[in-house]
């Protein structure tokens, strides 16, 4: 049973309606997470703005999805695991084996694995990484900009993981 209400896009007004319309135009649907975030337009707008900004960063959409899977696995977020597996397969065309490996922080590409390991380390150490943790990423060719974006992707996914775990959001993507 959900703990927070997923709003009906046909029944909302004001800022929430505007945000839902933008999501609908982009995705063709307003997923349950966003319908639930719509209870606070500030939360939904903040999520959408950070997500949008990161989509124009140095890290590819595929890498962003892989980070989302690594973080979601660490935070036991079934909603986000389902959503990012679906997006990874259907939108960024990642191989299912690549998506599954990312959940454990693994990749056949050394630089991608360093990014995923940094993301997992950020979660396990609550952001209190050390020089060695950062140098592992740098030694694998991860730039300062990419490290900064990895941190931002982790933060974005912690937001969605915690939100969905608290809300017990109904999963509207194929279960993983």
N, C-alpha and C positions, 0 to 999 in steps of 0.2 A: 504494500500500500504506500502510495506517495505521501510525503510529509508536507510538501508545498504544492500549491495548485498550478498546473499548467494552464495558462489562460487561452481562451478561444480567440484566435485572431479576428474572427468576425464580430466579437463583442467588445473589443478594446477601443480606446479613444486616445487622443492626445499624442504625447511623445511615444508611448508604447506602440500605438497604431503606426506612427511614422517608421519606427524601427522595424516592426514586423513587416511592413510593406517593403522596406529595403531588403530584408532577408528573403522574403518571398520572391522578389524580383531577381535576386542573385541566385538563389538555390532552387526555386520552384516550390518550396515548402518551408514552413517554419518548424524546425525540429523541437521536440519536447523540452530540451534543455533551454533553448532560447525562449520558448513559450513560458517556461517557469521563471527564467531570469527577468522576463517582462514585468513581473510583479514590482520590480524596482527598475525603472528605465535607466537610472544611473548605472546599475550593475550591467545591464545588457549593453548599454552604449560603451561602457568601459571595456567590456570583453570584445565587442566588435571593433573598437578603435585600435586596441593593442593587436588583435589578430590581423586587422587590415594593415597596420604599420609593418608588422613582421613579414607580411606577404611580399613586401618590397625590399626586403633585406638581402644580405649576402647568402644566407642559407636557402637552399632550394625548398620548394613545397614538399618534395619527397623527404628531405632531411627533417623538416618540421613535423611531418607525420610520424617519422621514426622516433623522434624525440617524444612526441605525444604518447606513443605506445610504451616507450621505456618508462616514462613518468607515471602513466596510468597503471602499468603493471605494479610499480613500486607502491602506489597509493590504493591498490585494489579497487579501481573504479571500473566496474563492469560497463557502465554507460559509455565512458570514453574509449574503452577497449573496443567495444562494438562499433562506435562511430568512426574511430580512426582506422580500424581495420577495413571498414567499408570504403572510406575515403581513400585510403592507401591503395586498395585494389581497383576501385572504379574510376577515381579521378586522377591519381598520380601514376596509375598503372604499375605499381610495385608488385613484384612476385610475392605470393603468399608466404613462401619460406623466408624471404627478407623481412617481411612484417613480423613473423613469429620470432625470428632471431632478435629483432630490435627490442622486443619486450624484455629480454634478458640483458640488453645492452651490447649485443653482438652484431657484427657485420663482417662481410668478407673484404670490405674496403677499410684500410687501416685508419684513414682520416675520419670516416663516418663512425667507426667503432670508438675512436678517441672522443668524439663529440657525444656519443651515447653513453660512454663510460663517465664522462664529466657530468652529464645530466643525472645519471644514477648516483654519482658521488655527491652532487649537490643535494639530492633528496636525502640520502642516508646520513649526511653530515649537517643537515639543516642549513646549508649554505656556508658552513664554516670549513671550507676547503683550505689546504695548505699549499705551499710552493710546489711541492712534488705533484700534487693533483693537477695544478694548472700547467706545470712544465710537461707533464705527460701529453696533454693536448697540444701544446705548442710544438713539442718534438715530433708530433705526428703531422705537423703542417697546418694546424688550426690557428688562424689569425686572431688578433685581439678583437677585431670586429665580430668574428664568428663566435668567439668565447662570449662576448657581450650578448649576442643574439641567442646563444644557447641558454644563458641565464634567463633571458626574457621569455623564451619558449617554455622553460621549466616553470617560471612564475605563472605564465598564462595557464599552463596545464594543471598546476597546483590549484589555481582558482577553480577551474572547471571540475577537477576531480573532487575537491572538497565540496563544491556546490552540489554536484550530483550525488555524492555520498550522503550529504545531509538531507537533501530534498528527496532522496530515493526516487529520482526521476525515472519514469517509465521508459524503458529502452524501446526506441522506435527505429532501430537499425537491426540487421540480422545479428543474433547473439553469437558471441565467440566462445 
